[in-house]
Amino acid sequence: MTSSRLEQIQAAIRDQHLDGWLFYDHHHRDPIAYRILSLDENSFVSRRWYYYIPAHGGVPQKLVHRIESGKLDSLPGEKNEYSSWQELEQKLEAMLVGSEKIAMQYSPRNAIMYVSMVDAGTIEFLRDVVGMEIVSSADLVSIFEAILTEAQIESHFAAQRKLDEVLRAGWQLISDSTKNGGHTDEFSIVEFLQRGITSAGLFTDHGPNCSAGPNSADSHYEPTRESSRPIRSGDFVLIDIWAKLANDPTAIWYDITTTAVVGRTPTPREQQIFNIVRDARDAAIKTIQSAYAQNQPIAGWQADDAARNVIRVAGFGEFFTHRTGHSAPRQP
């Protein structure tokens, strides 16, 4: 970790009116820590380590097990070592002397599970024995994990252009295959899309998904060769597809879900549902844009509420089982 990175982290801690940020890991339970601190995410970790960054320019403190004493040597700061659990607790308490309110990868009531990495026992010790006030590092994490560079933004749009072509070809294959009484099936379309993703220089971790008829109501349906449903003229079909540029660890995903009817016009009911979903999306976007124009902070749950209310008012609230975006919007 560079000195400028350390200064950025300390400035962010001060902006949150905190005394410091305590990073902690055991067996790679906290991948966030490795990314923010620029540690080797593939290194062997069998003992607990702690790294404390104070807000006001003090020297960071490291606490590592003597068996893995070099684990944090790439980071600036003073190193302390422990062997027994008694020594661990004593030195952990000592390294936090003078601090009262610190951030950790923790989320009250597990509201934001993506940042909830610290075990309850560690939180209990720091609260009950050391007397620390532990707050969530979620806002700090977002500064270093969710603010994109210009290159990352461009990688998103580059993936969009490539993946949209793959998707267009998939829909064309469905159209061609279902003419004159012909048919294809969900799994065949998935395989076609997978080949297109690879050929386009993209990477996906799994999927994509193609679901027809009632399967399209299952948000995380995945066809197999054995369970694949036929796709024929007249069917309602959903394709959910996502990918990012291959061989670029910093690339940003592009993810899109599209629906269509095969060989016919949509029914009034299908058109109604489509319009409701569209309006819900637009309501969420408008809510975010309005807050931004007024320089007002906004959380994910507020955008989710805006979209969800449109669907609720239309009488379909009970069927909205997913959420907006890929965050975990929840009112604190």
Secondary structure, 3 states (H helix, E strand, C coil): CCHHHHHHHHHHHHHCCCCEEEEEECCCCCHHHHHHCCCCCCCCCCCCEEEEEECCCCCCEEEEEHHHCCCCCCCCCEEEEECCHHHHHHHHHHHCCCCCEEEECCCHHHCCHHHCCCCHHHHHHHHHHCCCEEEECHHHHHHHHCCCCHHHHHHHHHHHHHHHHHHHHHHHHHHHHCHHHCEEEHHHHHHHHHHHHHHCCEECCCCCEEEEHHHHHCCCCCCCCCCCCEEECCCEEEEEEEEEECCCCCCCCEEEEEEEECCCCCCHHHHHHHHHHHHHHHHHHHHHHHHHHCCCCCCHHHHHHHHHHHHHHCCCHHHCCCCCCCCCCCCC
